Amino acid sequence: MSTTGPGRGTFLVRRLLVLAVALAVVVGVVLGVRALIADPADASPMESAEKSAPPEPATTSATVACEADDLDLALQPAAESFEAGDRPRFAVRVTHVGRQPCLVNGSQNGVAVTVADDDGAVWSSADCPVDERMLLMSPGDVDTNDVTWDLTRTDGSCEAAGSATAGDYTARVEVTDVPDATTPPVSFTLEPAPEPDPTTEPAENAEAKTEEPADDEAEGEKADKEADAETPAQDEKSGVDEPAAEESAEKS
């Protein structure tokens, strides 16, 4: 019994398959090496654009000045009326209500309080220059500050033009470099100095009256001393005259 082995054709097919696999491996290695060492300048424009194009920058307004719609302003006097000589004090609040961060000058020049009477503005915290206080405010941020009026009238300049008198005034706050960023005016009163009580005498008059009884008493004591000094003299004179009178009577 005889056994027949693989034919010549079968061996040839197997060799071809081995060569094809080996060739594929070599080609893959070569392409891989070329890809690793390839110059980016050799890439096609489309491939270069796809690989090097950076993402678009995120929209930001961190250095943009605030606008009126970004800010909510509030002003509150410490009282509705102030006694004579008391300096009115105001609480100022700035709230960021916008969607993006923005810059605002938070100094008393940038967020200014203005006081006015019936004739117009009499004083403003922006009349005298101060250093800027730049605030980068984000949505929801709140900045508060207290401003005090020293009762001087400046009338738009830093020079004092007099002192405020008793009466009714209004105050408002505004962002000086942001149009329409302001509050409605709020009213307050400076009370007049109290008038003296007519039933209460000035201290000088009271002191004068206190001294008068002492003066009267001194004068009374002086008069008594003078009277006492005159009485012995009269008695001595009358004692000398009486014997003379008796002697004259006896002679007669």
C-alpha positions in Angstrom: 0.0 0.0 0.0 1.5 3.3 -1.1 1.0 6.8 0.5 1.0 9.9 -1.7 2.4 13.2 -0.1 1.5 16.8 -0.9 2.0 17.8 -4.5 4.4 20.3 -5.9 1.6 22.8 -6.4 0.7 22.7 -2.7 4.3 23.6 -1.6 4.4 26.5 -4.1 1.2 28.0 -2.7 2.4 27.8 0.8 5.7 29.5 -0.1 3.8 32.3 -1.9 1.6 32.9 1.2 4.7 33.1 3.5 6.4 35.5 1.1 3.2 37.7 1.0 2.9 37.8 4.8 6.6 38.7 5.1 6.3 41.4 2.5 3.2 42.8 4.2 5.1 43.0 7.5 8.1 44.7 5.8 5.9 47.2 4.1 4.0 48.0 7.4 7.3 48.5 9.2 8.6 50.8 6.5 5.4 52.9 6.4 5.4 53.1 10.2 9.0 54.4 10.3 8.4 56.9 7.6 5.3 58.2 9.5 7.4 58.7 12.6 10.2 60.6 10.9 8.2 62.4 8.3 8.6 66.3 8.2 5.3 68.1 9.2 6.0 70.4 6.2 5.4 67.4 3.9 1.9 67.0 5.1 -0.9 68.1 2.9 -2.5 71.5 3.7 -5.7 69.9 4.7 -3.9 67.5 7.2 -1.8 70.4 8.5 -4.9 72.5 9.2 -6.7 69.7 10.9 -3.8 69.0 13.2 -2.6 72.5 14.1 -5.8 74.6 14.2 -6.2 75.8 17.8 -9.6 76.0 19.5 -11.4 79.3 19.3 -10.7 81.4 22.5 -13.6 81.6 25.0 -15.5 84.8 24.9 -14.5 87.0 27.9 -15.2 90.6 29.0 -12.8 90.7 32.0 -11.3 94.0 30.9 -14.6 95.6 29.7 -16.0 98.6 31.6 -19.3 98.0 33.3 -22.4 99.4 31.8 -25.6 100.6 33.5 -27.4 97.3 33.0 -24.5 95.5 34.8 -24.9 97.4 38.0 -27.6 97.9 40.7 -27.0 100.9 42.9 -28.4 101.7 46.3 -28.1 104.7 48.7 -29.3 104.9 52.3 -28.9 107.9 54.6 -28.0 107.0 58.2 -31.1 109.0 59.4 -34.0 110.9 58.0 -33.0 114.0 59.9 -29.7 115.2 61.4 -29.3 117.5 64.4 -27.4 120.8 64.0 -23.7 120.0 63.6 -24.2 116.3 62.8 -22.5 115.1 59.7 -24.8 113.1 57.4 -23.5 109.6 56.6 -24.6 107.5 53.6 -24.3 103.8 53.0 -23.5 103.1 49.3 -24.0 99.6 47.7 -23.0 98.5 44.2 -24.2 95.0 43.1 -23.1 93.3 39.8 -26.3 92.0 38.1 -24.8 91.4 34.7 -23.7 88.2 33.0 -20.0 88.9 32.5 -17.3 90.3 34.7 -16.5 94.0 34.2 -14.5 96.8 35.6 -15.8 99.8 37.7 -14.0 102.5 39.6 -15.3 102.0 43.2 -13.7 105.1 44.7 -15.7 108.1 46.0 -14.9 109.8 42.7 -16.1 106.8 40.6 -19.2 106.0 42.7 -20.1 109.5 43.8 -22.7 110.8 46.2 -24.2 114.2 45.3 -26.2 116.3 47.8 -28.6 119.0 46.5 -31.1 121.5 47.7 -33.8 123.4 45.8 -31.2 125.4 43.9 -29.1 122.5 42.8 -26.1 120.5 43.8 -24.2 121.8 46.8 -21.7 119.0 47.4 -20.4 115.9 45.8 -17.8 113.3 46.9 -16.4 113.5 43.4 -15.5 117.2 43.8 -12.1 116.5 45.3 -9.9 114.0 43.4 -8.9 110.7 45.1 -7.0 107.6 43.9 -8.9 105.1 41.7 -10.2 101.9 43.2 -10.7 99.7 40.2 -13.0 96.7 40.9 -13.2 93.6 38.7 -16.8 92.6 39.6 -18.2 89.2 38.7 -22.0 88.4 38.6 -23.3 88.6 42.1 -20.5 90.6 43.6 -21.4 93.4 46.1 -19.3 96.4 47.1 -20.3 98.6 50.0 -18.9 101.9 51.2 -19.7 104.7 53.6 -19.6 108.3 52.5 -19.8 111.3 55.0 -20.7 114.8 54.1 -18.8 117.3 56.2 -21.5 120.0 55.8 -19.3 122.2 53.5 -20.7 123.6 50.2 -18.3 122.9 47.3 -20.6 123.9 44.4 -18.7 121.7 41.9 -15.1 122.4 43.0 -12.8 121.1 45.7 -12.7 124.6 47.4 -15.2 125.1 50.3 -17.8 127.7 49.4 -19.4 128.0 52.8 -21.3 125.8 55.2 -24.7 124.1 54.8 -27.7 125.6 56.5 -30.7 124.0 58.0 -33.3 122.7 55.6 -34.4 119.9 53.3 -31.9 118.2 51.0 -31.7 115.2 48.6 -28.9 112.8 47.9 -28.2 110.3 45.1 -25.4 108.0 44.0 -24.1 107.6 40.5 -21.2 105.9 38.6 -19.6 109.0 37.1 -18.2 107.3 34.0 -21.2 105.1 33.2 -24.2 107.0 31.7 -27.6 106.3 33.3 -26.0 104.5 36.2 -27.7 106.4 39.1 -30.3 106.1 41.8 -33.4 108.2 42.4 -32.9 111.0 45.0 -33.6 110.3 48.7 -34.6 113.1 51.1 -33.2 114.1 54.4 -33.2 117.1 56.7 -30.7 119.2 58.5 -32.3 120.4 61.7 -31.8 124.0 62.9 -29.9 124.8 66.1 -32.3 124.9 69.1 -33.3 128.4 70.2 -32.4 129.4 73.8 -35.1 128.9 76.4 -36.4 132.4 77.5 -36.9 131.1 81.0 -33.3 130.2 81.3 -31.0 133.1 81.9 -27.5 133.2 80.4 -24.7 132.0 82.7 -23.2 135.5 82.9 -26.4 137.0 84.2 -26.7 134.2 86.8 -23.2 134.8 88.0 -23.8 138.5 88.2 -26.9 137.9 90.3 -25.0 135.5 92.5 -22.3 138.2 93.2 -24.8 141.0 93.9 -25.8 139.8 97.5 -22.2 139.5 98.4 -21.6 143.1 97.3 -24.7 144.3 99.3 -23.5 142.5 102.4 -20.0 144.0 102.1 -21.5 147.5 101.8 -23.8 146.8 104.8 -20.8 145.8 106.9 -18.9 148.9 105.9 -21.8 151.1 106.9 -22.1 149.4 110.3 -18.4 149.9 111.0 -18.6 153.6 110.1 -21.6 154.0 112.4 -19.8 152.3 115.3 -16.8 154.5 114.7 -18.9 157.7 115.0 -20.8 156.7 118.2 -17.8 156.8 120.6 -16.8 160.2 119.3 -20.3 161.6 120.0 -20.2 160.1 123.5 -16.9 161.7 124.2 -18.0 165.0 123.1 -21.1 164.9 125.2 -19.1 163.8 128.2 -16.8 166.9 128.0 -19.7 169.4 127.6 -21.8 168.2 130.5 -19.4 169.3 133.4 -19.0 172.7 131.7 -22.7 173.1 131.7 -23.0 172.2 135.4 -20.2 174.6 136.4 -21.9 177.4 134.6 -25.1 176.7 136.4 -23.5 176.8 139.8 -21.8 180.2 139.1 -25.1 181.7 138.2 
